[in-house]
Amino acid sequence: MEAPAHELTAAYALDALDAEERRLYEAHLATCSQCQQELATFWETTEALAIAASGPAPSSALRDRILADVRAEPPQNVVSLESRRRRTAPALAALAAVAAVVALGIGLWAADLSAELDDTRAALERERTAAAIVADSASRTVDLTSGSGRLVVAQDGRAALVLPDLGPAPPGQTYQAWIIEDDNPISAGVFSGEEGLEVVLVDGDVAEGEVVAVTVEQAGGAETPTLPPIVASNPV
Amino acid sequence: MTALAAVVALPVPGNRFAMRKQHAHLSDEALVALVARGDEAALGELYDRVSRVAYGLALRVLRDERHAEDAVQEAFLQVWRNAASFRAERAKASTWILTLVHRRAVDLVRREERRQADPLTEQTPVGTASELTDEAAWLRFERERVQHALRQLPDVQREALELAYYGGFSQSELAERLGVPLGTIKSRMFAGLARLRELLDDTNQEGSWKPQLTS
């Protein structure tokens, strides 16, 4: 804590440095893991200071303006080569990025949560894995030929379906994912669906030329898909 | 209220929240990952979660509604452009967004010379009777917890933190304004922030910036 640069961590977290001091500190920060750790916890503290300043909500027009801004932006979202290079361990970083992903549909109010805990843990793990695939900048996106959404395929062949508006499966039925190589479908797991955006982990690895599809089946799943699929991807 | 009654009271599919809240079950960090892939709705959801604190912070620093909205708007545009470079191992998504808002607000206030030195005094209530949501209740609780912790700091440390963070003063400006050596200001800010961190850790059970509501 004696080195001058270390002591600037608080001032940096508070934005109390001028432009030149900020630049010098950031140069130090890039190489000092102690300061990086200190800064992470100081940022949590300044976030608390931000919360202490919270007051009335902004006007609803602000939300509209921001979304209008975004639509006016040129397409981006292509992760630059430089930022890829900076990532030392993309998979790990992506996992960390989603470590806090919340389990889908776990009611805080459930009367008997413990009985469902094992199922919940397994679901949470799948959810994390799926979100990690989506978060990984090295993953590629495959368009769907039917249904809305997209397929995201990690470099190692693991894949996740991002489905914005599938909705819950009809009563007594389930969704079933399939990996289809030529005309040979292999079950890739069942899921019940829910309101809103769903990120579904595809069981099994997806290889080049294969298609991922989703069908509606009787509860418990089927041996062979019932056609037509409600979701189908382009060949990977 | 019984647990069953609470379940019944939850929003049901098809109601007016269903469309707007289609990302409600995702973590802030997962939303940033979707924003990095161009998902506007994910940005909207992030905005809904963070905007109240973000705007309150910008307003505290800038003391002007229009400038505060500008700062929030510019910060969210940065979120959109830079989501792919967000690194969750370094900060939570909410922390990252709020640092962008604060940085923007401080840069604006220094340029505009509109700084005022009033310490943290008057408070606008969070949430009116008609919107006593869980979020508003949580924000109010959390705000009081932080303010209580602030009051336990030595006066000179609290003053340094408030003038720097809410007033937008640089450390050099603070030294000049308070008539003390720069080294003293640095020490006060460091000791004050470290002590505040300790006080908040002591009272924080959750470690989470807001409760995750189920969808």
Interface residues (C-beta under 8 A of the other chain):
Chain A: M1 E7 L8 T9 A10 A11 A13 L14 D15 A16 L17 D18 E21 Q36 L39 A40 T41 F42 W43 E44 T45 T46 E47 A48 L49 A50 I51 A52 A53 S54 G55 P56 A57 P58 S59 L62 R63 R65 I66 L67 D69 V70 R71 E73 P75 Q76 N77 V79 S80 S83 A93 A94 A96 A97 V98 A99 A100 V101 V102 L104 G105 I106 G107 L108 W109 A110 A111 A131 V134 A135 S137 T141 V162 P164 D165 G167 P168 E194 E195 G196 L197 V199
Chain B: A3 L4 A6 V7 L10 P13 A18 K21 Q22 H23 A24 H25 L26 S27 D28 E29 A30 V32 A33 L34 A36 R37 G38 E40 A41 L43 G44 Y47 D48 S51 R52 V53 A54 Y55 G56 L57 L59 R60 A68 E69 V72 Q73 F76 L77 W80 R81 A83 A84 S85 F86 R87 A88 E89 R90 A91 K92 S94 T95 L98 T99 V101 H102 R103 V106 L120 Q123 T124 P125 V126 L139 E142 R143 V146 Q147 A149 L150 L161 A164 Y165 Y166 G168 F169 S170 Q171 S172 L174 K186 S187 M189 F190 G192 L193 A194 L196 R197 L200 W209 Q212 T214 S215
